[in-house]
């Protein structure tokens, strides 16, 4: 647009509007760029965490429930994953390596805190659950269960299970 024939006030107003648009657009672009960078950094951490979880799940002796645990780890919906993991965690013949695998799935998933709580309570309440696994759950509880009420419920289950030994 040729602004030579426009009055000075009109030209100034058009430039102000254009500069305002550019600054708003530039701010939005900057925010979007920062958000994208943060998302990529988070995803890189997720991939790293997934790799570590997969490594733990695939190492060691295969137990009777290893295949079921691997399948449960691939369930998309947290509530369905919880149901599968609770049924595995309550199995009377679950061995130590599979107990560790269940705990690893809980620690590595992004499900709801209450779902993780239910799985861990089922695991520590199982008489087959060993003292070493209980110790690891107790020491890493803050990493596996987000909310303090849920952590308290797991801690109470740990105390009850210690009293039953």
N, C-alpha and C positions, 0 to 999 in steps of 0.2 A: 504494500500500500504506500502510495506516495503521500508523505505528510508535509510537503513543502507549502501547500496552499491552505493548510489548516491553521486556525489560531493557535498561539503558543499554549494557552491553557488546555486546549483539547489534546494537543500533542503530548504534553506532560501527563495528562490523565491516562492516556493510552499506554505510555511507557510505564507508569506506576502500576497499572493493572497487569501489564505483561510481566513486570518484575515480581509482583506479588504472586502471580501464577507460577512463575519459575521457582521462586523460593519455596512455595508450598510443595510443588512437585519435587524439587530437590530434596526437601526434608523427608517427604514420603519415600523417595527413592533411597535415601540414606538409611531410614528406619528399616525398609524392606531388605536392604543389603545386610545390615547388622543382624536382622532376624534370620536371614538365610545362612549367614556364617555361623550363628549360634546353633541352628538346626543341624547343619552339617557336622559341627563339632560334637553335638549330642549323638547323632547317628553313628559317628565314628566310635564313640564310646560304647554304643549299643552293640555294634558289630564286634568290638573287642570283647565285651561281656558275653555275647552269644558264643564266640569262639571258645572262651574259657569254660563256659557252661557245657558246651558240646564236648570239650576235651575231658572234663571230669566225668561226664555221663558215659563216655566211651572207653575210659580206662578202667583197669582193675578186672577182677573176676566177674563174669556174668552170673547174675543170680536168677532165680525163678521169675522175678518180676522186672528184670531189666528191659525186656521188650515192651512191657506195658508202661513203664516209666517213660521210655523214649517216645511212645505214642502219646502219652498224656502231655509231655512237653510240647508236642506239636498241635495241641488243641488250641484253637483260636480264642474261644470265649472263656473268660476267667472262671465263671461259675461251673461250666462243664469240666474244665481242668481240675477245679477243686473237688468235684464229685469223684473223678477218676483217681486223683491222688489220695483222697481220704480212704477210698476203698483199698488202695494198695498199702497205705500207711497202717491200716488196722489189721492187715494180714498177720496171723499168728506166726507164720514161718518166714517172715521177711528177714533176710540176712543183713549184716552190717553194711556191706557195699551198696545194697539197694536202699538202705536207710539213708546213706550218704547221698545217693542219687536223688531221692525224694527231696531231701534238704537242699540240694543243689538246684533243682528245678524251682523250688520255692524262692530261693535267693536270687535266681536269675530271671524270674519272670516279672512282668510289669502289671500283675493283677492287683486286685483289691486287697487292702490290708486285712480285711476280715476273712477273705478266702485263704490267705497265707496263714493267718491265725488258726483257722479250722484245721488245716493240713498239719501244722506243727503240733497242735494239741492232740490230734489223732495219733501222730507219730510218737510223741513222748508218753502218751497214755498206754501205748501198746507194751505189754510185758516183754516183748521181744526186743524192744529198743534198748540198746546198750548205753552204758554210762558215758563212753567217749562221745557218742552222737549227741547225748543230752548236754554234755559240756560244750560242744561246738555250737549247739543251738543257743544255749545260754549266753555264750560269749559273742555271738553274731546276731543276736535278736534284733538289735537296732537296725541292722542292714536288711533283715528279712521282713520285718513288720513295721509299717509306717507309724501307726497311731499308738499313743501311750496306753490307751485302754486295752488295745489288742495285745500289746507287749505284756501288760500286767496279767492278762488272762493266760498267756503262754507261760509266764513266770510262775503263776499259781499252779498250772499243770505240772511244771517241772518240780515244784516243791512237793506236790501230792505224789508224784511218781517216785521221788526220792524217799518219801515216807513209806511207800509200799515195798521197798526193797529189803 
